Amino acid sequence: MDGKTTTAPLVQRLADADFKPGLRDFLAYRKFGVEHLTRGMLGVQQLKAVKSTEGYTGTGVHRHHLAFQMVYVLAGWVIFE
């Protein structure tokens, strides 16, 4: 530890979730707000399918500037290319 790190509990409840539009119009995004706790090294968000992906051709090359990124699928499947 560097002496500057602080910890705080972070509780998120689905009932209070605020899903918003994002990069892909067929998904709704919910950010968990951990960026400020990790100095931007960790980003946590939940994605929810809101409509069909029919006709979707991709988002193009993009980057997430994080030290760690994890994808956890609760139901269904996803392909990233």
N, C-alpha and C positions, 0 to 999 in steps of 0.2 A: 504494500500500500504506500501511496505517496504522501499521506497525511492530509490531502485535499479531498479525498473521496468521502462522500457522505452517502448514507443509506436512509431509505425511508420506505415504509410499506406502500405498496401500490395495489389497490383493490379495484377490479373492474367487474361489473355485473352486466350480463347480457340484457337484462331488463332496462338498463340505463344506456345501452349502446347507441351511438350516434354514427350510423353508416352514411357515407357521403360518396358522390361520384368521384371517379379517379381516372387513371390512364386508360383503362379499358371500359368501354361503355356498357358492357354486359356484366360488369362486376360492381359491387358496392364495397367501399373500403371503410374500415374502422381502425383508427390508430389508438394504440394503448398508451402513448405518451411517455415511453421510457427513454427517449433520446436525451432529455435533460438530466436523467439520472446516470447516464453512461457517457456523457460528453459526445453524443452522436455516434458512438461506436456500435450501438445495437438499436435496431429498429424493429418494432413488433407491431404487426397489423393483422387484422382478420379480413379476409375477402369472402364475399358472399355472391354467388351467381344470382343475377336478377333478370336475365333474359338469355335467349339462345345465342350461341356463338356462330350460328350459320352465317357464312360470308366473311368471317373474321380472317384477316390475312397477316396478322401479327403487329407488334408495336415497333418493330425495328430494333436495332442494337441500342441498348442503354445500359447504364451502370448504377449500382447502388453502392455508395461510398460508405461501407460499414466494415467493421472487423468481423462480424458474424451475421449470417443470414440463414434462416432455416425455413423450410416449407413443410407444414404439417397438414395433411388432408384428412378431414373428419369424415367425409362421405364422398364417394365418387372417385374421380381421378383427374390428373392434370399432366400436360406435356409441356415442357419448356425446351425450346430449341435455340 
